[in-house]
Amino acid sequence: MERTYIMVKPDGVRRGLTGEIISRIERKGFKIVAMKKMVISREIAETHYGEHKGKPFFEGLVNFITSGPVVAMVVEGPQAISEMRRLMGATRPWEAAPGTIRADFATTVDENIIHGSDGPESAAREIGIFFKPEEIIG
Ligand code: CMP
């Protein structure tokens, strides 16, 4: 059993896609073991996206992710990290396979609807940034 950090980004929340995304996760058979709607502070955004610091898109990324509420989740299931990335599709929506969340709902790399951890270390780190252990209900 694996856990991953999933976040509906501000564009997904604004466009009313939260329910669709939750539904896809649940229909797959994964369990949402924690979830909250929140506005991310600049400080948390910079910590969460720390690995991208210095990249040309960093400032825009932080501005975007703090621009409105997100829905943060912990998703649990077998191979949850890689399977959620498969459900999400490639970061660049035009490279995402048909039927994936990003292929179906996004057109640009900066507003690509959803975030999912890219490996076990980032999953543990990101879950720790957004959730206290007692907020995760298995
Ligand atoms: P995410 O998986 O949330 O992690 C980093 C994010 O940076 C990525 O999704 C993209 O939405 C965003 N981003 C914005 N511009 C770029 C870019 N030029 N290349 C890669 N990622 C980008």
Backbone and ligand atoms as CSV (ligand in chain L), in Angstrom:
chain,resi,resn,atom,element,x,y,z
A,1,MET,N,N,0.841,-1.205,0.000
A,1,MET,CA,C,0.000,0.000,0.000
A,1,MET,C,C,0.873,1.250,0.000
A,2,GLU,N,N,0.522,2.202,-0.824
A,2,GLU,CA,C,1.341,3.399,-0.962
A,2,GLU,C,C,0.443,4.627,-0.788
A,3,ARG,N,N,1.044,5.721,-0.329
A,3,ARG,CA,C,0.301,6.982,-0.232
A,3,ARG,C,C,0.977,8.053,-1.074
A,4,THR,N,N,0.170,8.905,-1.704
A,4,THR,CA,C,0.711,9.997,-2.505
A,4,THR,C,C,-0.039,11.286,-2.200
A,5,TYR,N,N,0.651,12.403,-2.442
A,5,TYR,CA,C,0.021,13.706,-2.244
A,5,TYR,C,C,-0.547,14.190,-3.575
A,6,ILE,N,N,-1.837,14.483,-3.574
A,6,ILE,CA,C,-2.534,14.961,-4.774
A,6,ILE,C,C,-3.156,16.315,-4.459
A,7,MET,N,N,-3.091,17.218,-5.418
A,7,MET,CA,C,-3.675,18.544,-5.188
A,7,MET,C,C,-4.385,19.025,-6.450
A,8,VAL,N,N,-5.681,19.347,-6.303
A,8,VAL,CA,C,-6.389,20.023,-7.383
A,8,VAL,C,C,-5.928,21.479,-7.324
A,9,LYS,N,N,-5.300,21.943,-8.400
A,9,LYS,CA,C,-4.716,23.284,-8.411
A,9,LYS,C,C,-5.816,24.357,-8.557
A,10,PRO,N,N,-5.467,25.638,-8.329
A,10,PRO,CA,C,-6.501,26.691,-8.367
A,10,PRO,C,C,-7.332,26.708,-9.648
A,11,ASP,N,N,-6.734,26.367,-10.796
A,11,ASP,CA,C,-7.520,26.359,-12.049
A,11,ASP,C,C,-8.576,25.254,-12.027
A,12,GLY,N,N,-8.229,24.111,-11.452
A,12,GLY,CA,C,-9.170,22.991,-11.350
A,12,GLY,C,C,-10.329,23.322,-10.421
A,13,VAL,N,N,-10.014,23.969,-9.290
A,13,VAL,CA,C,-11.062,24.348,-8.336
A,13,VAL,C,C,-11.963,25.413,-8.964
A,14,ARG,N,N,-11.330,26.444,-9.571
A,14,ARG,CA,C,-12.094,27.541,-10.212
A,14,ARG,C,C,-13.041,27.018,-11.281
A,15,ARG,N,N,-12.595,26.023,-12.015
A,15,ARG,CA,C,-13.410,25.503,-13.125
A,15,ARG,C,C,-14.420,24.438,-12.694
A,16,GLY,N,N,-14.474,24.162,-11.383
A,16,GLY,CA,C,-15.469,23.222,-10.881
A,16,GLY,C,C,-15.160,21.782,-11.235
A,17,LEU,N,N,-13.861,21.447,-11.291
A,17,LEU,CA,C,-13.459,20.088,-11.679
A,17,LEU,C,C,-13.102,19.198,-10.484
A,18,THR,N,N,-13.241,19.729,-9.263
A,18,THR,CA,C,-12.850,18.944,-8.081
A,18,THR,C,C,-13.629,17.625,-8.003
A,19,GLY,N,N,-14.947,17.712,-8.195
A,19,GLY,CA,C,-15.786,16.511,-8.094
A,19,GLY,C,C,-15.407,15.467,-9.141
A,20,GLU,N,N,-15.166,15.925,-10.361
A,20,GLU,CA,C,-14.764,15.023,-11.448
A,20,GLU,C,C,-13.461,14.291,-11.090
A,21,ILE,N,N,-12.526,15.027,-10.514
A,21,ILE,CA,C,-11.227,14.444,-10.179
A,21,ILE,C,C,-11.366,13.453,-9.012
A,22,ILE,N,N,-12.118,13.851,-7.992
A,22,ILE,CA,C,-12.367,12.936,-6.857
A,22,ILE,C,C,-13.035,11.664,-7.376
A,23,SER,N,N,-13.996,11.850,-8.264
A,23,SER,CA,C,-14.726,10.715,-8.810
A,23,SER,C,C,-13.791,9.757,-9.563
A,24,ARG,N,N,-12.883,10.295,-10.365
A,24,ARG,CA,C,-11.940,9.434,-11.101
A,24,ARG,C,C,-11.042,8.658,-10.138
A,25,ILE,N,N,-10.604,9.320,-9.066
A,25,ILE,CA,C,-9.727,8.666,-8.078
A,25,ILE,C,C,-10.487,7.526,-7.392
A,26,GLU,N,N,-11.748,7.803,-7.013
A,26,GLU,CA,C,-12.532,6.786,-6.308
A,26,GLU,C,C,-12.960,5.653,-7.237
A,27,ARG,N,N,-13.327,5.984,-8.474
A,27,ARG,CA,C,-13.734,4.929,-9.420
A,27,ARG,C,C,-12.583,3.991,-9.725
A,28,LYS,N,N,-11.372,4.549,-9.717
A,28,LYS,CA,C,-10.169,3.725,-9.904
A,28,LYS,C,C,-10.049,2.679,-8.798
A,29,GLY,N,N,-10.532,3.043,-7.608
A,29,GLY,CA,C,-10.450,2.130,-6.465
A,29,GLY,C,C,-9.498,2.615,-5.392
A,30,PHE,N,N,-8.978,3.818,-5.578
A,30,PHE,CA,C,-8.099,4.384,-4.556
A,30,PHE,C,C,-8.931,5.028,-3.453
A,31,LYS,N,N,-8.285,5.139,-2.289
A,31,LYS,CA,C,-8.977,5.678,-1.120
A,31,LYS,C,C,-8.407,7.059,-0.804
A,32,ILE,N,N,-9.292,8.036,-0.601
A,32,ILE,CA,C,-8.852,9.369,-0.170
A,32,ILE,C,C,-8.820,9.336,1.356
A,33,VAL,N,N,-7.610,9.346,1.925
A,33,VAL,CA,C,-7.477,9.177,3.379
A,33,VAL,C,C,-7.339,10.516,4.107
A,34,ALA,N,N,-7.209,11.614,3.342
A,34,ALA,CA,C,-7.209,12.961,3.923
A,34,ALA,C,C,-7.559,13.938,2.818
A,35,MET,N,N,-8.279,15.010,3.181
A,35,MET,CA,C,-8.626,16.002,2.157
A,35,MET,C,C,-8.991,17.325,2.823
A,36,LYS,N,N,-8.505,18.440,2.243
A,36,LYS,CA,C,-8.963,19.761,2.704
A,36,LYS,C,C,-8.831,20.809,1.605
A,37,LYS,N,N,-9.770,21.781,1.643
A,37,LYS,CA,C,-9.694,22.936,0.753
A,37,LYS,C,C,-8.944,24.025,1.501
A,38,MET,N,N,-7.971,24.628,0.849
A,38,MET,CA,C,-7.157,25.626,1.535
A,38,MET,C,C,-6.532,26.597,0.544
A,39,VAL,N,N,-6.150,27.772,1.066
A,39,VAL,CA,C,-5.352,28.703,0.261
A,39,VAL,C,C,-3.913,28.569,0.750
A,40,ILE,N,N,-3.007,28.275,-0.155
A,40,ILE,CA,C,-1.610,28.031,0.220
A,40,ILE,C,C,-0.887,29.365,0.417
A,41,SER,N,N,-0.133,29.472,1.500
A,41,SER,CA,C,0.679,30.683,1.720
A,41,SER,C,C,1.886,30.644,0.786
A,42,ARG,N,N,2.494,31.808,0.550
A,42,ARG,CA,C,3.704,31.871,-0.292
A,42,ARG,C,C,4.796,30.977,0.278
A,43,GLU,N,N,4.908,31.005,1.617
A,43,GLU,CA,C,5.964,30.239,2.289
A,43,GLU,C,C,5.799,28.735,2.021
A,44,ILE,N,N,4.587,28.246,2.173
A,44,ILE,CA,C,4.339,26.814,1.923
A,44,ILE,C,C,4.540,26.491,0.444
A,45,ALA,N,N,4.102,27.389,-0.436
A,45,ALA,CA,C,4.270,27.164,-1.880
A,45,ALA,C,C,5.756,27.046,-2.231
A,46,GLU,N,N,6.560,27.919,-1.654
A,46,GLU,CA,C,8.001,27.897,-1.959
A,46,GLU,C,C,8.670,26.654,-1.389
A,47,THR,N,N,8.177,26.175,-0.242
A,47,THR,CA,C,8.704,24.925,0.323
A,47,THR,C,C,8.296,23.741,-0.552
A,48,HIS,N,N,7.011,23.683,-0.879
A,48,HIS,CA,C,6.480,22.578,-1.683
A,48,HIS,C,C,7.202,22.475,-3.028
A,49,TYR,N,N,7.424,23.621,-3.672
A,49,TYR,CA,C,8.066,23.633,-4.985
A,49,TYR,C,C,9.559,23.959,-4.907
A,50,GLY,N,N,10.167,23.685,-3.739
A,50,GLY,CA,C,11.579,24.018,-3.501
A,50,GLY,C,C,12.531,23.537,-4.585
A,51,GLU,N,N,12.256,22.349,-5.143
A,51,GLU,CA,C,13.165,21.782,-6.161
A,51,GLU,C,C,13.178,22.609,-7.458
A,52,HIS,N,N,12.164,23.457,-7.645
A,52,HIS,CA,C,12.103,24.273,-8.869
A,52,HIS,C,C,12.656,25.683,-8.670
A,53,LYS,N,N,13.129,25.968,-7.434
A,53,LYS,CA,C,13.658,27.305,-7.148
A,53,LYS,C,C,14.792,27.623,-8.117
A,54,GLY,N,N,14.778,28.826,-8.692
A,54,GLY,CA,C,15.823,29.200,-9.647
A,54,GLY,C,C,15.417,28.965,-11.086
A,55,LYS,N,N,14.402,28.135,-11.303
A,55,LYS,CA,C,13.949,27.906,-12.689
A,55,LYS,C,C,13.143,29.118,-13.166
A,56,PRO,N,N,13.135,29.362,-14.478
A,56,PRO,CA,C,12.462,30.563,-14.983
A,56,PRO,C,C,10.976,30.636,-14.642
A,57,PHE,N,N,10.336,29.476,-14.455
A,57,PHE,CA,C,8.886,29.498,-14.208
A,57,PHE,C,C,8.530,29.514,-12.727
A,58,PHE,N,N,9.565,29.550,-11.834
A,58,PHE,CA,C,9.307,29.409,-10.391
A,58,PHE,C,C,8.368,30.495,-9.847
A,59,GLU,N,N,8.680,31.754,-10.159
A,59,GLU,CA,C,7.890,32.874,-9.630
A,59,GLU,C,C,6.423,32.772,-10.078
A,60,GLY,N,N,6.232,32.479,-11.359
A,60,GLY,CA,C,4.878,32.339,-11.902
A,60,GLY,C,C,4.142,31.171,-11.262
A,61,LEU,N,N,4.884,30.098,-11.019
A,61,LEU,CA,C,4.308,28.899,-10.403
A,61,LEU,C,C,3.805,29.209,-8.998
A,62,VAL,N,N,4.621,29.911,-8.219
A,62,VAL,CA,C,4.236,30.277,-6.847
A,62,VAL,C,C,3.039,31.235,-6.880
A,63,ASN,N,N,3.072,32.225,-7.786
A,63,ASN,CA,C,1.941,33.160,-7.913
A,63,ASN,C,C,0.658,32.405,-8.248
A,64,PHE,N,N,0.766,31.469,-9.181
A,64,PHE,CA,C,-0.417,30.720,-9.620
A,64,PHE,C,C,-0.979,29.834,-8.507
A,65,ILE,N,N,-0.117,29.094,-7.846
A,65,ILE,CA,C,-0.582,28.105,-6.860
A,65,ILE,C,C,-1.176,28.780,-5.617
A,66,THR,N,N,-0.806,30.071,-5.404
A,66,THR,CA,C,-1.363,30.822,-4.269
A,66,THR,C,C,-2.530,31.726,-4.706
A,67,SER,N,N,-2.966,31.617,-5.966
A,67,SER,CA,C,-3.940,32.562,-6.522
A,67,SER,C,C,-5.390,32.263,-6.131
A,68,GLY,N,N,-5.620,31.136,-5.491
A,68,GLY,CA,C,-6.982,30.768,-5.099
A,68,GLY,C,C,-6.923,29.441,-4.378
A,69,PRO,N,N,-8.066,28.973,-3.858
A,69,PRO,CA,C,-8.047,27.727,-3.104
A,69,PRO,C,C,-7.632,26.516,-3.940
A,70,VAL,N,N,-6.987,25.592,-3.261
A,70,VAL,CA,C,-6.660,24.283,-3.835
A,70,VAL,C,C,-7.395,23.232,-3.000
A,71,VAL,N,N,-7.504,22.017,-3.527
A,71,VAL,CA,C,-8.008,20.906,-2.712
A,71,VAL,C,C,-6.873,19.897,-2.584
A,72,ALA,N,N,-6.362,19.791,-1.352
A,72,ALA,CA,C,-5.218,18.927,-1.055
A,72,ALA,C,C,-5.721,17.579,-0.559
A,73,MET,N,N,-5.068,16.505,-1.018
A,73,MET,CA,C,-5.513,15.158,-0.638
A,73,MET,C,C,-4.332,14.227,-0.403
A,74,VAL,N,N,-4.577,13.205,0.398
A,74,VAL,CA,C,-3.673,12.067,0.451
A,74,VAL,C,C,-4.442,10.880,-0.121
A,75,VAL,N,N,-3.881,10.269,-1.148
A,75,VAL,CA,C,-4.540,9.157,-1.834
A,75,VAL,C,C,-3.740,7.879,-1.567
A,76,GLU,N,N,-4.470,6.820,-1.236
A,76,GLU,CA,C,-3.828,5.555,-0.840
A,76,GLU,C,C,-4.275,4.410,-1.746
A,77,GLY,N,N,-3.328,3.553,-2.065
A,77,GLY,CA,C,-3.661,2.360,-2.846
A,77,GLY,C,C,-2.396,1.695,-3.358
A,78,PRO,N,N,-2.531,0.529,-3.993
A,78,PRO,CA,C,-1.355,-0.139,-4.558
A,78,PRO,C,C,-0.718,0.714,-5.661
A,79,GLN,N,N,0.588,0.905,-5.580
A,79,GLN,CA,C,1.312,1.749,-6.555
A,79,GLN,C,C,0.650,3.118,-6.749
A,80,ALA,N,N,0.144,3.697,-5.666
A,80,ALA,CA,C,-0.632,4.945,-5.781
A,80,ALA,C,C,0.172,6.065,-6.439
A,81,ILE,N,N,1.469,6.136,-6.200
A,81,ILE,CA,C,2.268,7.250,-6.727
A,81,ILE,C,C,2.312,7.197,-8.255
A,82,SER,N,N,2.760,6.079,-8.798
A,82,SER,CA,C,2.887,5.990,-10.260
A,82,SER,C,C,1.515,5.873,-10.933
A,83,GLU,N,N,0.579,5.203,-10.277
A,83,GLU,CA,C,-0.758,5.074,-10.875
A,83,GLU,C,C,-1.472,6.416,-10.953
A,84,MET,N,N,-1.330,7.232,-9.914
A,84,MET,CA,C,-1.955,8.564,-9.967
A,84,MET,C,C,-1.315,9.409,-11.065
A,85,ARG,N,N,0.002,9.249,-11.253
A,85,ARG,CA,C,0.654,10.012,-12.327
A,85,ARG,C,C,0.155,9.552,-13.703
A,86,ARG,N,N,-0.158,8.270,-13.795
A,86,ARG,CA,C,-0.705,7.742,-15.041
A,86,ARG,C,C,-2.120,8.293,-15.298
A,87,LEU,N,N,-2.929,8.338,-14.234
A,87,LEU,CA,C,-4.279,8.906,-14.344
A,87,LEU,C,C,-4.236,10.398,-14.690
A,88,MET,N,N,-3.230,11.106,-14.135
A,88,MET,CA,C,-3.096,12.547,-14.364
A,88,MET,C,C,-2.645,12.856,-15.782
A,89,GLY,N,N,-1.745,12.036,-16.309
A,89,GLY,CA,C,-1.153,12.304,-17.621
A,89,GLY,C,C,0.077,13.178,-17.491
A,90,ALA,N,N,0.794,13.346,-18.603
A,90,ALA,CA,C,2.061,14.089,-18.602
A,90,ALA,C,C,1.855,15.543,-18.161
A,91,THR,N,N,2.924,16.101,-17.559
A,91,THR,CA,C,2.883,17.498,-17.078
A,91,THR,C,C,2.442,18.453,-18.180
A,92,ARG,N,N,2.988,18.231,-19.406
A,92,ARG,CA,C,2.570,19.054,-20.550
A,92,ARG,C,C,1.318,18.420,-21.141
A,93,PRO,N,N,0.174,19.095,-20.977
A,93,PRO,CA,C,-1.103,18.464,-21.355
A,93,PRO,C,C,-1.145,17.975,-22.798
A,94,TRP,N,N,-0.410,18.640,-23.696
A,94,TRP,CA,C,-0.427,18.219,-25.105
A,94,TRP,C,C,0.337,16.909,-25.315
A,95,GLU,N,N,1.108,16.498,-24.272
A,95,GLU,CA,C,1.798,15.203,-24.344
A,95,GLU,C,C,1.069,14.124,-23.538
A,96,ALA,N,N,0.008,14.521,-22.845
A,96,ALA,CA,C,-0.728,13.579,-21.984
A,96,ALA,C,C,-1.578,12.642,-22.846
A,97,ALA,N,N,-1.641,11.378,-22.438
A,97,ALA,CA,C,-2.416,10.392,-23.191
A,97,ALA,C,C,-3.906,10.720,-23.104
A,98,PRO,N,N,-4.633,10.466,-24.197
A,98,PRO,CA,C,-6.080,10.705,-24.185
A,98,PRO,C,C,-6.746,9.959,-23.024
A,99,GLY,N,N,-7.720,10.591,-22.412
A,99,GLY,CA,C,-8.415,9.952,-21.291
A,99,GLY,C,C,-7.821,10.284,-19.939
A,100,THR,N,N,-6.629,10.888,-19.928
A,100,THR,CA,C,-6.051,11.304,-18.653
A,100,THR,C,C,-6.636,12.671,-18.262
A,101,ILE,N,N,-6.474,13.001,-16.986
A,101,ILE,CA,C,-7.060,14.250,-16.476
A,101,ILE,C,C,-6.510,15.458,-17.239
A,102,ARG,N,N,-5.195,15.510,-17.422
A,102,ARG,CA,C,-4.618,16.687,-18.089
A,102,ARG,C,C,-4.965,16.734,-19.576
A,103,ALA,N,N,-5.013,15.569,-20.228
A,103,ALA,CA,C,-5.405,15.567,-21.645
A,103,ALA,C,C,-6.852,16.017,-21.787
A,104,ASP,N,N,-7.689,15.597,-20.873
A,104,ASP,CA,C,-9.119,15.889,-20.987
A,104,ASP,C,C,-9.473,17.326,-20.601
A,105,PHE,N,N,-8.702,17.922,-19.663
A,105,PHE,CA,C,-9.161,19.198,-19.098
A,105,PHE,C,C,-8.170,20.359,-19.184
A,106,ALA,N,N,-6.935,20.139,-19.634
A,106,ALA,CA,C,-5.951,21.228,-19.600
A,106,ALA,C,C,-5.316,21.447,-20.962
A,107,THR,N,N,-4.825,22.673,-21.179
A,107,THR,CA,C,-4.139,22.970,-22.439
A,107,THR,C,C,-2.735,23.535,-22.225
A,108,THR,N,N,-2.426,24.032,-21.026
A,108,THR,CA,C,-1.120,24.665,-20.804
A,108,THR,C,C,-0.374,24.022,-19.640
A,109,VAL,N,N,0.966,24.119,-19.674
A,109,VAL,CA,C,1.796,23.462,-18.648
A,109,VAL,C,C,1.705,24.167,-17.302
A,110,ASP,N,N,1.454,25.475,-17.317
A,110,ASP,CA,C,1.403,26.187,-16.033
A,110,ASP,C,C,0.045,26.019,-15.359
A,111,GLU,N,N,-1.021,25.884,-16.136
A,111,GLU,CA,C,-2.338,25.643,-15.532
A,111,GLU,C,C,-2.779,24.245,-15.956
A,112,ASN,N,N,-2.251,23.254,-15.245
A,112,ASN,CA,C,-2.496,21.867,-15.658
A,112,ASN,C,C,-3.308,21.067,-14.633
A,113,ILE,N,N,-4.176,21.779,-13.899
A,113,ILE,CA,C,-5.279,21.192,-13.120
A,113,ILE,C,C,-4.907,20.455,-11.838
A,114,ILE,N,N,-3.847,19.650,-11.894
A,114,ILE,CA,C,-3.608,18.706,-10.789
A,114,ILE,C,C,-2.113,18.514,-10.560
A,115,HIS,N,N,-1.757,18.298,-9.306
A,115,HIS,CA,C,-0.377,17.942,-8.947
A,115,HIS,C,C,-0.392,16.565,-8.292
A,116,GLY,N,N,0.628,15.773,-8.562
A,116,GLY,CA,C,0.805,14.490,-7.864
A,116,GLY,C,C,2.279,14.256,-7.612
A,117,SER,N,N,2.603,13.716,-6.447
A,117,SER,CA,C,4.005,13.465,-6.090
A,117,SER,C,C,4.677,12.598,-7.140
A,118,ASP,N,N,5.995,12.849,-7.379
A,118,ASP,CA,C,6.689,12.100,-8.435
A,118,ASP,C,C,7.499,10.912,-7.937
A,119,GLY,N,N,7.496,10.665,-6.622
A,119,GLY,CA,C,8.225,9.503,-6.107
A,119,GLY,C,C,7.986,9.361,-4.616
A,120,PRO,N,N,8.451,8.261,-4.023
A,120,PRO,CA,C,8.185,7.998,-2.598
A,120,PRO,C,C,8.724,9.080,-1.660
A,121,GLU,N,N,9.904,9.639,-1.998
A,121,GLU,CA,C,10.462,10.666,-1.110
A,121,GLU,C,C,9.647,11.955,-1.174
A,122,SER,N,N,9.303,12.377,-2.404
A,122,SER,CA,C,8.498,13.614,-2.489
A,122,SER,C,C,7.110,13.379,-1.915
A,123,ALA,N,N,6.560,12.184,-2.048
A,123,ALA,CA,C,5.240,11.903,-1.459
A,123,ALA,C,C,5.293,12.104,0.058
A,124,ALA,N,N,6.285,11.511,0.699
A,124,ALA,CA,C,6.400,11.638,2.157
A,124,ALA,C,C,6.605,13.104,2.553
A,125,ARG,N,N,7.460,13.776,1.797
A,125,ARG,CA,C,7.756,15.185,2.098
A,125,ARG,C,C,6.506,16.063,1.916
A,126,GLU,N,N,5.816,15.880,0.807
A,126,GLU,CA,C,4.655,16.727,0.492
A,126,GLU,C,C,3.479,16.441,1.431
A,127,ILE,N,N,3.248,15.167,1.750
A,127,ILE,CA,C,2.177,14.833,2.699
A,127,ILE,C,C,2.468,15.525,4.035
A,128,GLY,N,N,3.735,15.525,4.443
A,128,GLY,CA,C,4.148,16.158,5.696
A,128,GLY,C,C,3.984,17.672,5.696
A,129,ILE,N,N,4.097,18.295,4.524
A,129,ILE,CA,C,3.930,19.754,4.436
A,129,ILE,C,C,2.455,20.132,4.648
A,130,PHE,N,N,1.555,19.329,4.092
A,130,PHE,CA,C,0.148,19.726,4.053
A,130,PHE,C,C,-0.741,19.077,5.109
A,131,PHE,N,N,-0.313,17.968,5.693
A,131,PHE,CA,C,-1.188,17.275,6.648
A,131,PHE,C,C,-0.445,16.873,7.920
A,132,LYS,N,N,-1.162,17.015,9.043
A,132,LYS,CA,C,-0.661,16.472,10.305
A,132,LYS,C,C,-1.028,14.983,10.326
A,133,PRO,N,N,-0.237,14.161,10.997
A,133,PRO,CA,C,-0.536,12.717,11.015
A,133,PRO,C,C,-1.981,12.408,11.440
A,134,GLU,N,N,-2.509,13.178,12.395
A,134,GLU,CA,C,-3.874,12.887,12.894
A,134,GLU,C,C,-4.958,13.281,11.886
A,135,GLU,N,N,-4.599,14.021,10.835
A,135,GLU,CA,C,-5.596,14.379,9.803
A,135,GLU,C,C,-5.723,13.278,8.751
A,136,ILE,N,N,-4.866,12.272,8.817
A,136,ILE,CA,C,-4.918,11.181,7.838
A,136,ILE,C,C,-5.681,10.016,8.451
A,137,ILE,N,N,-6.828,9.719,7.828
A,137,ILE,CA,C,-7.725,8.709,8.396
A,137,ILE,C,C,-7.818,7.546,7.416
A,138,GLY,N,N,-7.153,6.484,7.725
A,138,GLY,CA,C,-7.033,5.347,6.812
A,138,GLY,C,C,-8.272,4.471,6.739
L,1,CMP,P1,P,3.671,20.086,-10.996
L,1,CMP,O1,O,3.600,18.617,-11.157
L,1,CMP,O2,O,2.739,20.719,-10.028
L,1,CMP,O3,O,5.170,20.501,-10.605
L,1,CMP,C1,C,5.803,21.665,-11.049
L,1,CMP,C2,C,4.912,22.499,-11.892
L,1,CMP,O4,O,5.521,23.560,-12.579
L,1,CMP,C3,C,4.345,21.638,-12.979
L,1,CMP,O5,O,3.392,20.768,-12.421
L,1,CMP,C4,C,3.797,22.685,-13.946
L,1,CMP,O6,O,2.435,22.961,-13.750
L,1,CMP,C5,C,4.589,23.945,-13.577
L,1,CMP,N1,N,5.269,24.542,-14.710
L,1,CMP,C6,C,5.055,25.791,-15.140
L,1,CMP,N2,N,5.846,26.052,-16.197
L,1,CMP,C7,C,6.568,24.943,-16.449
L,1,CMP,C8,C,7.560,24.593,-17.417
L,1,CMP,N3,N,7.953,25.459,-18.344
L,1,CMP,N4,N,8.083,23.343,-17.364
L,1,CMP,C9,C,7.680,22.461,-16.407
L,1,CMP,N5,N,6.764,22.751,-15.458
L,1,CMP,C10,C,6.203,23.968,-15.482
